[in-house]
Amino acid sequence: MPAEVLRNIEERAAAVGFPALKRAAAELSAAYRAGRALHAGSPANVAAYLVTRMPATYAAAYAALRGVRERVGAVASVLDIGAGTGGASLAARQWFPDAAITMIERDPDRVAAARAWLPDAAVTVADVTRMDALPPHDLVMAAYSLGELGRFPAARLWQAARVALVAIEPGTPRGFALIRGLRQELLDAGARMVAPCPAETACPMAQPGWCHFAARVERSSLHRRIKDAELGYEDEKFSYVALARAPVELPAGRIIRHPQHRPGLIVIETCTPAGLRLERISRRERERFRAARKAAWGDAVIS
Ligand SMILES: C[S@@+](CC[C@H](N)C(=O)[O-])C[C@H]1O[C@@H](n2cnc3c(N)ncnc32)[C@H](O)[C@@H]1O
């Protein structure tokens, strides 16, 4: 995240004090693990979200929006549904610096924090499920909010998307199920695939698997202290889909797990238009092996 945003977050956290922050972070992570929403309600809750979750949601949104920028191009306006403290909007600001951003968020405390780093964004403090119609924007985003919207119809998000829609959820079986459901519903309604899938056919992922990706997140020293963690980073697991009104060129496949490196052999699991494939690339296939050494989870397969 931009350095000035990180500094602002540190200041808010310092104002709350470490013990209250640590308690609020523990509550937040218990709620997150249980897949339940936590109403912010206090400066400590908001600060805990800012320190422990927003860098991760930002990183996931940044990774997902890359595909939109690369395949769809620039957009002029962005609507962020369940914007919270603005993690996804901030990521959208990086990829679409000239876009007008609108955030819809029911929690005034969270979105008040977002105003500090997105001062020019329009804000609607409202329960989105009670709004008559969503204002049309080029790009509609729902980052880590679908799971909190209950039975909110995906079609309402899609109606507001003039160019594209991105939905991101935690990379858990539940998060993936939400993304897969939205993907199929909107493909059936005529949406075109942008990412991560290489095809518009039914998702070939079978239980107990779930399709998800990982974004590397630097942990601040405060974040490490709150979590009693040693590592200076964590990998945020997320599931996502990006869809558009117009067709885009899709890759030949997508790497859906960390490639496994064994002596003289690299095993790569990909999703392709023909289904899931396990490729075993031996050191004897010199060119392919060299390319496979650089391959990473989440990469598009070009040929
Ligand atoms: C897990 S947070 C994600 C926040 C942000 N999108 C991010 O990626 O960091 C989910 C947000 O959705 C908001 N939300 C949940 N239900 C909502 C509703 N019905 N209307 C508006 N906002 C809602 C919550 O208040 C919360 O801030």
The ligand as a MOL file (V3000), in Angstrom:
LIG
                    3D

  0  0  0     0  0            999 V3000
M  V30 BEGIN CTAB
M  V30 COUNTS 27 29 0 0 0
M  V30 BEGIN ATOM
M  V30 1 C -14.7810 -7.6270 4.9510 0
M  V30 2 S -15.2030 -5.9780 4.7080 0 CHG=1
M  V30 3 C -14.3720 -5.6180 3.1820 0
M  V30 4 C -14.1230 -4.1720 3.0260 0
M  V30 5 C -13.3710 -3.7570 1.7570 0
M  V30 6 N -14.1500 -4.0260 0.5730 0
M  V30 7 C -12.0300 -4.4220 1.6770 0
M  V30 8 O -11.8270 -5.1390 0.7030 0
M  V30 9 O -11.1950 -4.2020 2.5490 0 CHG=-1
M  V30 10 C -16.8990 -6.0500 4.1700 0
M  V30 11 C -17.5560 -4.6970 4.1720 0
M  V30 12 O -18.8480 -4.7820 3.5930 0
M  V30 13 C -19.7010 -3.9400 4.3170 0
M  V30 14 N -21.0880 -4.3720 4.1260 0
M  V30 15 C -21.6020 -5.5670 4.4960 0
M  V30 16 N -22.9160 -5.6080 4.1850 0
M  V30 17 C -23.2180 -4.4090 3.6390 0
M  V30 18 C -24.4120 -3.8570 3.1410 0
M  V30 19 N -25.5530 -4.5480 3.1530 0
M  V30 20 N -24.3870 -2.6000 2.6430 0
M  V30 21 C -23.2280 -1.8890 2.6250 0
M  V30 22 N -22.0570 -2.3710 3.0950 0
M  V30 23 C -22.0430 -3.6170 3.6000 0
M  V30 24 C -19.2520 -4.1040 5.7690 0
M  V30 25 O -19.6790 -3.0470 6.5850 0
M  V30 26 C -17.7390 -4.1610 5.5890 0
M  V30 27 O -17.1470 -2.8950 5.7030 0
M  V30 END ATOM
M  V30 BEGIN BOND
M  V30 1 1 1 2
M  V30 2 1 2 3
M  V30 3 1 2 10
M  V30 4 1 3 4
M  V30 5 1 4 5
M  V30 6 1 5 6
M  V30 7 1 5 7
M  V30 8 2 7 8
M  V30 9 1 7 9
M  V30 10 1 10 11
M  V30 11 1 11 12
M  V30 12 1 11 26
M  V30 13 1 12 13
M  V30 14 1 13 14
M  V30 15 1 13 24
M  V30 16 1 14 15
M  V30 17 1 14 23
M  V30 18 2 15 16
M  V30 19 1 16 17
M  V30 20 1 17 18
M  V30 21 2 17 23
M  V30 22 1 18 19
M  V30 23 2 18 20
M  V30 24 1 20 21
M  V30 25 2 21 22
M  V30 26 1 22 23
M  V30 27 1 24 25
M  V30 28 1 24 26
M  V30 29 1 26 27
M  V30 END BOND
M  V30 END CTAB
M  END
